[in-house]
Amino acid sequence: MRVKRAAFLPLLILTVLLCACDGSNKGGATRHTGPGKPAYGDALVVGSIGEPSTLIPLLASDSASHDVAGLVYSGLVRYDKDLKLEGELAESWMVSPDGEKDPCPCSR
């Protein structure tokens, strides 16, 4: 009985090692496809404090609604990395001398 157990243990270890190193990607990990190329199935996961109460940006009074509406809707302008205004939907804009009117042609 002891001889059978001693022969069985190395066979079991060898089987586990061969199964673990078979080269297949069944664990669910995605393979890196290189810079600039997202892997299939990528997802953006963002944590939020609470549930959004509305998706209408003008009615968004809580932070969760504002965060989700900001991801859904685009604005006319946005800030770049240097905190300068750049067009998001607006191609160009100008401010009148009195500062009252801001004509903004949108064609994107």
N, CA, C and O atoms as a DFTB+ gen file, in Angstrom:
432 C
 N C O
     1  1       0.817      -1.183       0.000
     2  2       0.000       0.000       0.000
     3  2       0.864       1.250       0.000
     4  3       0.556       2.227      -0.682
     5  1       1.952       1.214       0.772
     6  2       2.834       2.363       0.865
     7  2       3.549       2.606      -0.461
     8  3       3.819       3.757      -0.804
     9  1       3.858       1.573      -1.201
    10  2       4.529       1.699      -2.493
    11  2       3.592       2.343      -3.507
    12  3       4.030       3.165      -4.311
    13  1       2.320       1.987      -3.482
    14  2       1.362       2.585      -4.416
    15  2       1.204       4.084      -4.131
    16  3       1.112       4.892      -5.054
    17  1       1.174       4.435      -2.869
    18  2       1.027       5.837      -2.502
    19  2       2.266       6.630      -2.906
    20  3       2.138       7.766      -3.362
    21  1       3.438       6.074      -2.755
    22  2       4.684       6.741      -3.116
    23  2       4.781       6.929      -4.626
    24  3       5.368       7.914      -5.075
    25  1       4.232       6.026      -5.420
    26  2       4.261       6.161      -6.871
    27  2       3.161       7.107      -7.349
    28  3       3.292       7.734      -8.399
    29  1       2.094       7.206      -6.589
    30  2       0.968       8.047      -6.982
    31  2       1.262       9.535      -6.788
    32  3       0.823      10.354      -7.595
    33  1       1.999       9.900      -5.733
    34  2       2.265      11.291      -5.426
    35  2       3.064      12.002      -6.523
    36  3       2.652      13.086      -6.936
    37  1       4.179      11.458      -7.020
    38  2       4.891      12.141      -8.108
    39  2       4.046      12.235      -9.383
    40  3       4.142      13.224     -10.110
    41  1       3.227      11.230      -9.661
    42  2       2.353      11.274     -10.829
    43  2       1.311      12.375     -10.691
    44  3       0.996      13.058     -11.665
    45  1       0.779      12.548      -9.499
    46  2      -0.196      13.612      -9.245
    47  2       0.450      14.989      -9.393
    48  3      -0.148      15.874     -10.006
    49  1       1.627      15.194      -8.861
    50  2       2.332      16.472      -8.974
    51  2       2.647      16.782     -10.428
    52  3       2.471      17.921     -10.862
    53  1       3.103      15.808     -11.184
    54  2       3.412      15.997     -12.603
    55  2       2.154      16.362     -13.392
    56  3       2.211      17.221     -14.273
    57  1       1.033      15.730     -13.093
    58  2      -0.224      16.032     -13.782
    59  2      -0.681      17.455     -13.494
    60  3      -1.113      18.159     -14.407
    61  1      -0.593      17.882     -12.261
    62  2      -0.996      19.255     -11.897
    63  2      -0.103      20.271     -12.587
    64  3      -0.599      21.278     -13.092
    65  1       1.187      20.035     -12.620
    66  2       2.098      20.967     -13.282
    67  2       1.847      21.046     -14.780
    68  3       1.882      22.136     -15.352
    69  1       1.598      19.928     -15.417
    70  2       1.341      19.940     -16.862
    71  2       0.022      20.635     -17.189
    72  3      -0.072      21.341     -18.193
    73  1      -0.978      20.444     -16.366
    74  2      -2.263      21.120     -16.603
    75  2      -2.156      22.616     -16.369
    76  3      -2.812      23.390     -17.066
    77  1      -1.352      23.043     -15.412
    78  2      -1.214      24.458     -15.097
    79  2      -0.403      25.194     -16.156
    80  3      -0.561      26.403     -16.320
    81  1       0.456      24.491     -16.873
    82  2       1.345      25.127     -17.843
    83  2       1.007      24.733     -19.277
    84  3       1.914      24.593     -20.097
    85  1      -0.270      24.549     -19.602
    86  2      -0.595      24.097     -20.949
    87  2      -0.633      25.242     -21.970
    88  3      -0.789      24.980     -23.163
    89  1      -0.493      26.511     -21.536
    90  2      -0.410      27.633     -22.473
    91  2      -1.750      28.235     -22.842
    92  3      -1.779      29.246     -23.544
    93  1      -2.843      27.673     -22.410
    94  2      -4.142      28.259     -22.741
    95  2      -4.426      29.416     -21.794
    96  3      -3.844      29.505     -20.712
    97  1      -5.333      30.306     -22.215
    98  2      -5.667      31.486     -21.422
    99  2      -7.104      31.358     -20.933
   100  3      -7.966      32.152     -21.311
   101  1      -7.360      30.369     -20.102
   102  2      -8.712      30.127     -19.611
   103  2      -9.012      30.879     -18.332
   104  3     -10.146      30.842     -17.854
   105  1      -8.025      31.564     -17.761
   106  2      -8.219      32.246     -16.490
   107  2      -8.956      33.562     -16.609
   108  3      -9.262      34.166     -15.581
   109  1      -9.258      34.041     -17.802
   110  2      -9.984      35.271     -17.980
   111  2      -9.092      36.484     -18.142
   112  3      -9.604      37.580     -18.373
   113  1      -7.800      36.343     -18.034
   114  2      -6.912      37.482     -18.203
   115  2      -6.795      37.821     -19.684
   116  3      -6.703      36.934     -20.532
   117  1      -6.800      39.126     -19.981
   118  2      -6.666      39.547     -21.373
   119  2      -5.196      39.700     -21.708
   120  3      -4.383      40.044     -20.850
   121  1      -4.874      39.450     -22.918
   122  2      -3.492      39.588     -23.358
   123  2      -3.252      41.009     -23.817
   124  3      -4.148      41.645     -24.373
   125  1      -2.058      41.509     -23.591
   126  2      -1.701      42.871     -23.980
   127  2      -1.524      42.919     -25.492
   128  3      -0.799      42.107     -26.066
   129  1      -2.190      43.877     -26.133
   130  2      -2.136      43.967     -27.590
   131  2      -1.215      45.066     -28.075
   132  3      -1.120      45.291     -29.282
   133  1      -0.541      45.750     -27.187
   134  2       0.380      46.798     -27.591
   135  2      -0.168      48.167     -27.232
   136  3      -1.335      48.309     -26.870
   137  1       0.696      49.177     -27.338
   138  2       0.258      50.520     -26.965
   139  2      -0.757      51.079     -27.966
   140  3      -0.601      50.929     -29.177
   141  1      -1.784      51.718     -27.441
   142  2      -2.772      52.360     -28.297
   143  2      -3.858      51.438     -28.797
   144  3      -4.803      51.903     -29.434
   145  1      -3.762      50.160     -28.535
   146  2      -4.763      49.204     -28.996
   147  2      -5.442      48.578     -27.783
   148  3      -4.835      47.758     -27.093
   149  1      -6.690      48.951     -27.512
   150  2      -7.352      48.352     -26.351
   151  2      -7.670      46.884     -26.596
   152  3      -7.984      46.485     -27.717
   153  1      -7.588      46.101     -25.560
   154  2      -7.914      44.684     -25.653
   155  2      -9.423      44.521     -25.718
   156  3     -10.161      45.359     -25.200
   157  1      -9.875      43.483     -26.331
   158  2     -11.305      43.203     -26.439
   159  2     -11.889      42.999     -25.055
   160  3     -11.329      42.273     -24.234
   161  1     -13.008      43.639     -24.802
   162  2     -13.691      43.466     -23.536
   163  2     -13.274      44.433     -22.455
   164  3     -13.669      44.267     -21.301
   165  1     -12.471      45.462     -22.798
   166  2     -12.094      46.439     -21.788
   167  2     -13.321      47.187     -21.301
   168  3     -14.285      47.357     -22.048
   169  1     -13.293      47.626     -20.079
   170  2     -14.426      48.341     -19.489
   171  2     -13.912      49.451     -18.602
   172  3     -12.830      49.354     -18.023
   173  1     -14.695      50.504     -18.502
   174  2     -14.409      51.601     -17.599
   175  2     -15.300      51.440     -16.379
   176  3     -16.526      51.431     -16.494
   177  1     -14.693      51.315     -15.229
   178  2     -15.444      51.152     -13.994
   179  2     -15.170      52.371     -13.128
   180  3     -14.023      52.647     -12.776
   181  1     -16.236      53.104     -12.784
   182  2     -16.110      54.319     -11.988
   183  2     -16.953      54.161     -10.736
   184  3     -18.129      53.809     -10.816
   185  1     -16.365      54.416      -9.594
   186  2     -17.107      54.347      -8.344
   187  2     -17.885      55.631      -8.115
   188  3     -17.417      56.714      -8.466
   189  1     -19.048      55.519      -7.537
   190  2     -19.896      56.677      -7.275
   191  2     -20.399      56.608      -5.839
   192  3     -20.539      55.528      -5.265
   193  1     -20.665      57.776      -5.273
   194  2     -21.146      57.832      -3.894
   195  2     -22.568      57.294      -3.789
   196  3     -22.901      56.598      -2.829
   197  1     -23.406      57.613      -4.771
   198  2     -24.796      57.182      -4.712
   199  2     -25.372      57.010      -6.100
   200  3     -24.665      57.138      -7.100
   201  1     -26.659      56.719      -6.156
   202  2     -27.350      56.559      -7.428
   203  2     -27.688      57.928      -8.012
   204  3     -28.097      58.823      -7.273
   205  1     -27.524      58.111      -9.330
   206  2     -27.937      59.385      -9.925
   207  2     -29.454      59.514      -9.909
   208  3     -30.175      58.556     -10.187
   209  1     -29.924      60.703      -9.582
   210  2     -31.371      60.918      -9.535
   211  2     -31.927      61.330     -10.889
   212  3     -33.113      61.130     -11.153
   213  1     -31.089      61.906     -11.755
   214  2     -31.520      62.317     -13.088
   215  2     -30.327      62.310     -14.030
   216  3     -29.181      62.397     -13.588
   217  1     -30.592      62.206     -15.327
   218  2     -29.533      62.276     -16.324
   219  2     -29.592      63.579     -17.112
   220  3     -28.828      63.756     -18.060
   221  1     -30.477      64.485     -16.743
   222  2     -30.596      65.781     -17.403
   223  2     -29.606      66.732     -16.734
   224  3     -29.736      67.003     -15.540
   225  1     -28.616      67.247     -17.476
   226  2     -27.571      68.054     -16.841
   227  2     -28.093      69.298     -16.131
   228  3     -27.548      69.680     -15.095
   229  1     -29.124      69.934     -16.656
   230  2     -29.650      71.142     -16.011
   231  2     -30.338      70.844     -14.681
   232  3     -30.424      71.719     -13.821
   233  1     -30.819      69.637     -14.509
   234  2     -31.511      69.263     -13.278
   235  2     -30.639      68.475     -12.313
   236  3     -31.099      68.102     -11.234
   237  1     -29.396      68.217     -12.680
   238  2     -28.500      67.418     -11.837
   239  2     -28.080      68.240     -10.627
   240  3     -27.269      69.158     -10.743
   241  1     -28.629      67.911      -9.478
   242  2     -28.313      68.661      -8.266
   243  2     -27.387      67.887      -7.329
   244  3     -26.810      68.479      -6.417
   245  1     -27.237      66.611      -7.526
   246  2     -26.337      65.826      -6.685
   247  2     -25.099      65.430      -7.479
   248  3     -25.111      65.472      -8.710
   249  1     -24.041      65.049      -6.792
   250  2     -22.766      64.772      -7.463
   251  2     -22.839      63.531      -8.350
   252  3     -22.197      63.491      -9.399
   253  1     -23.600      62.531      -7.954
   254  2     -23.699      61.316      -8.766
   255  2     -24.374      61.618     -10.099
   256  3     -23.927      61.128     -11.137
   257  1     -25.446      62.419     -10.092
   258  2     -26.128      62.778     -11.331
   259  2     -25.227      63.628     -12.215
   260  3     -25.204      63.453     -13.433
   261  1     -24.494      64.537     -11.615
   262  2     -23.596      65.394     -12.389
   263  2     -22.472      64.577     -13.037
   264  3     -22.121      64.821     -14.192
   265  1     -21.911      63.620     -12.313
   266  2     -20.838      62.783     -12.858
   267  2     -21.318      61.945     -14.036
   268  3     -20.630      61.860     -15.053
   269  1     -22.480      61.330     -13.913
   270  2     -23.004      60.479     -14.991
   271  2     -23.408      61.332     -16.191
   272  3     -23.131      60.959     -17.331
   273  1     -24.056      62.468     -15.953
   274  2     -24.452      63.348     -17.052
   275  2     -23.230      63.889     -17.781
   276  3     -23.278      64.106     -18.992
   277  1     -22.142      64.108     -17.062
   278  2     -20.903      64.560     -17.691
   279  2     -20.291      63.513     -18.609
   280  3     -19.599      63.854     -19.568
   281  1     -20.542      62.242     -18.321
   282  2     -20.048      61.177     -19.192
   283  2     -20.950      60.973     -20.414
   284  3     -20.490      60.501     -21.454
   285  1     -22.232      61.328     -20.289
   286  2     -23.197      61.089     -21.365
   287  2     -23.237      62.248     -22.360
   288  3     -23.285      62.033     -23.571
   289  1     -23.216      63.473     -21.844
   290  2     -23.377      64.648     -22.693
   291  2     -22.050      65.361     -22.901
   292  3     -21.177      65.342     -22.033
   293  1     -21.908      65.994     -24.068
   294  2     -20.734      66.796     -24.369
   295  2     -21.089      68.270     -24.275
   296  3     -22.217      68.661     -24.576
   297  1     -20.133      69.087     -23.859
   298  2     -20.336      70.520     -23.764
   299  2     -19.788      71.244     -24.979
   300  3     -19.183      70.628     -25.856
   301  1     -20.000      72.541     -25.028
   302  2     -19.463      73.335     -26.131
   303  2     -17.955      73.477     -26.025
   304  3     -17.245      73.370     -27.025
   305  1     -17.465      73.716     -24.819
   306  2     -16.028      73.858     -24.591
   307  2     -15.639      73.019     -23.384
   308  3     -16.490      72.607     -22.595
   309  1     -14.354      72.774     -23.252
   310  2     -13.816      72.054     -22.096
   311  2     -12.433      72.608     -21.789
   312  3     -11.867      73.364     -22.580
   313  1     -11.902      72.234     -20.655
   314  2     -10.559      72.653     -20.280
   315  2      -9.556      71.590     -20.692
   316  3      -9.811      70.395     -20.542
   317  1      -8.405      72.029     -21.216
   318  2      -7.344      71.085     -21.551
   319  2      -6.458      70.867     -20.323
   320  3      -6.796      71.311     -19.225
   321  1      -5.337      70.191     -20.505
   322  2      -4.480      69.866     -19.362
   323  2      -3.832      71.094     -18.735
   324  3      -3.425      71.049     -17.574
   325  1      -3.731      72.199     -19.491
   326  2      -3.173      73.443     -18.963
   327  2      -4.256      74.406     -18.491
   328  3      -3.972      75.577     -18.241
   329  1      -5.499      73.927     -18.364
   330  2      -6.656      74.696     -17.919
   331  2      -6.978      75.866     -18.849
   332  3      -7.405      76.930     -18.400
   333  1      -6.769      75.656     -20.147
   334  2      -7.170      76.625     -21.161
   335  2      -8.383      76.056     -21.885
   336  3      -8.490      74.845     -22.076
   337  1      -9.294      76.938     -22.287
   338  2     -10.494      76.471     -22.970
   339  2     -10.158      75.972     -24.367
   340  3      -9.396      76.598     -25.103
   341  1     -10.742      74.830     -24.716
   342  2     -10.646      74.300     -26.070
   343  2     -12.031      73.830     -26.483
   344  3     -12.854      73.478     -25.638
   345  1     -12.281      73.826     -27.773
   346  2     -13.593      73.435     -28.258
   347  2     -13.835      71.947     -28.142
   348  3     -12.982      71.137     -28.505
   349  1     -15.002      71.590     -27.634
   350  2     -15.408      70.184     -27.625
   351  2     -16.417      69.972     -28.755
   352  3     -16.160      69.188     -29.668
   353  1     -17.556      70.657     -28.705
   354  2     -18.504      70.661     -29.816
   355  2     -18.357      71.920     -30.660
   356  3     -18.670      71.908     -31.850
   357  1     -17.891      72.987     -30.062
   358  2     -17.748      74.258     -30.778
   359  2     -16.439      74.273     -31.555
   360  3     -15.387      73.923     -31.021
   361  1     -16.510      74.676     -32.806
   362  2     -15.285      74.810     -33.595
   363  2     -14.563      76.108     -33.268
   364  3     -13.333      76.149     -33.235
   365  1     -15.330      77.173     -33.026
   366  2     -14.748      78.463     -32.680
   367  2     -15.756      79.246     -31.862
   368  3     -16.946      78.932     -31.867
   369  1     -15.291      80.252     -31.169
   370  2     -16.178      81.128     -30.409
   371  2     -15.488      82.466     -30.244
   372  3     -14.265      82.570     -30.342
   373  1     -16.288      83.487     -29.994
   374  2     -15.752      84.820     -29.746
   375  2     -16.647      85.525     -28.741
   376  3     -17.845      85.254     -28.662
   377  1     -16.068      86.412     -27.992
   378  2     -16.802      87.162     -26.987
   379  2     -16.954      88.584     -27.503
   380  3     -15.981      89.205     -27.932
   381  1     -18.186      89.101     -27.459
   382  2     -18.427      90.462     -27.913
   383  2     -17.757      91.456     -26.960
   384  3     -17.484      91.111     -25.811
   385  1     -17.485      92.695     -27.423
   386  2     -16.805      93.666     -26.561
   387  2     -17.546      93.972     -25.260
   388  3     -16.914      94.264     -24.245
   389  1     -18.870      93.908     -25.280
   390  2     -19.601      94.176     -24.045
   391  2     -19.689      92.943     -23.139
   392  3     -20.157      93.049     -22.006
   393  1     -19.249      91.785     -23.617
   394  2     -19.243      90.567     -22.833
   395  2     -20.609      89.937     -22.647
   396  3     -20.770      89.039     -21.820
   397  1     -21.590      90.395     -23.401
   398  2     -22.966      89.928     -23.252
   399  2     -23.283      88.731     -24.139
   400  3     -23.954      87.798     -23.700
   401  1     -22.809      88.747     -25.382
   402  2     -23.180      87.717     -26.347
   403  2     -21.946      86.905     -26.721
   404  3     -20.858      87.445     -26.921
   405  1     -22.142      85.618     -26.807
   406  2     -21.056      84.713     -27.191
   407  2     -21.512      83.839     -28.355
   408  3     -21.949      82.709     -28.140
   409  1     -21.416      84.349     -29.594
   410  2     -21.807      83.497     -30.715
   411  2     -20.845      82.311     -30.858
   412  3     -19.627      82.459     -30.757
   413  1     -21.411      81.170     -31.090
   414  2     -20.611      79.946     -31.100
   415  2     -21.162      78.995     -32.166
   416  3     -22.150      78.306     -31.910
   417  1     -20.546      78.940     -33.365
   418  2     -21.036      77.995     -34.370
   419  2     -20.644      76.569     -34.003
   420  3     -19.481      76.291     -33.711
   421  1     -21.617      75.673     -34.020
   422  2     -21.390      74.271     -33.675
   423  2     -21.644      73.408     -34.901
   424  3     -22.739      73.436     -35.461
   425  1     -20.668      72.659     -35.314
   426  2     -20.881      71.786     -36.469
   427  2     -20.137      70.473     -36.345
   428  3     -19.840      69.855     -37.367
   429  1     -19.831      70.031     -35.178
   430  2     -19.172      68.739     -35.011
   431  2     -20.187      67.666     -34.789
   432  3     -19.827      66.500     -34.625
